[in-house]
Amino acid sequence: MLLNLIVSILIGAAAGFLAGKIMKGGGFGFWINLLVGVAGGFIGGFLLPLNGIVGRIITATLGAVVLLFVISLFKKK
């Protein structure tokens, strides 16, 4: 149980980092990107459920990109 939580947080961190790089300027720093990556993991799980570590990273990254896009629509320029 604790191991799954740690793995999910690490995957979320990687996904948030990747999503910040993909969105170019859509990133908000390490900690917010970590939260966006974890939330993106949940969103990505609904959009494209894949299994395995690589699949989870892909789905979390896609979910984080979607979430960063939506956030950027409301972000002040």
C-alpha positions as CSV (number, residue, x, y, z in Angstrom):
1,M,0.0,0.0,0.0
2,L,2.7,2.5,1.0
3,L,4.9,1.3,-1.9
4,N,2.0,1.9,-4.4
5,L,1.7,5.5,-3.0
6,I,5.4,6.2,-3.3
7,V,5.4,4.8,-6.9
8,S,2.4,6.9,-7.8
9,I,4.0,10.0,-6.4
10,L,7.2,9.3,-8.4
11,I,5.3,8.7,-11.6
12,G,3.3,11.9,-10.9
13,A,6.6,13.8,-10.5
14,A,7.9,12.4,-13.8
15,A,4.6,13.1,-15.6
16,G,4.4,16.7,-14.2
17,F,8.0,17.4,-15.3
18,L,7.4,16.0,-18.8
19,A,4.1,17.8,-19.1
20,G,5.7,21.1,-18.1
21,K,8.4,20.5,-20.8
22,I,5.7,19.5,-23.4
23,M,3.6,22.6,-22.7
24,K,6.5,25.0,-22.9
25,G,5.7,27.7,-20.3
26,G,2.8,25.8,-18.9
27,G,4.8,24.5,-16.0
28,F,4.5,26.1,-12.6
29,G,7.6,24.8,-10.8
30,F,8.5,21.4,-9.3
31,W,5.9,21.2,-6.5
32,I,2.9,22.3,-8.5
33,N,4.0,20.2,-11.5
34,L,4.2,17.2,-9.1
35,L,0.6,17.9,-8.0
36,V,-0.5,18.4,-11.6
37,G,1.3,15.1,-12.5
38,V,-0.5,13.2,-9.7
39,A,-3.8,14.7,-10.7
40,G,-2.9,14.0,-14.4
41,G,-2.4,10.3,-13.4
42,F,-6.0,10.1,-12.3
43,I,-7.3,12.0,-15.4
44,G,-5.1,10.0,-17.7
45,G,-6.4,6.8,-16.1
46,F,-9.8,7.7,-17.3
47,L,-8.7,8.9,-20.8
48,L,-6.3,6.1,-21.7
49,P,-5.9,3.3,-19.1
50,L,-2.6,1.5,-19.8
51,N,-0.8,-1.0,-17.5
52,G,2.8,-1.1,-16.5
53,I,5.2,1.6,-15.4
54,V,5.7,3.0,-18.9
55,G,2.0,2.9,-19.5
56,R,1.3,4.7,-16.3
57,I,3.9,7.4,-17.1
58,I,2.3,7.9,-20.5
59,T,-1.2,8.2,-19.2
60,A,-0.2,10.4,-16.3
61,T,1.7,12.7,-18.7
62,L,-1.2,12.9,-21.1
63,G,-3.5,13.7,-18.2
64,A,-1.1,16.3,-16.9
65,V,-0.8,17.9,-20.3
66,V,-4.6,18.1,-20.5
67,L,-4.8,19.6,-17.0
68,L,-2.0,22.1,-17.8
69,F,-3.9,23.1,-20.9
70,V,-7.1,23.7,-19.0
71,I,-5.2,25.6,-16.3
72,S,-3.5,27.8,-18.9
73,L,-6.9,28.8,-20.2
74,F,-7.6,30.5,-16.9
75,K,-4.1,31.6,-16.1
76,K,-3.5,35.4,-16.3
77,K,-1.1,36.4,-19.0
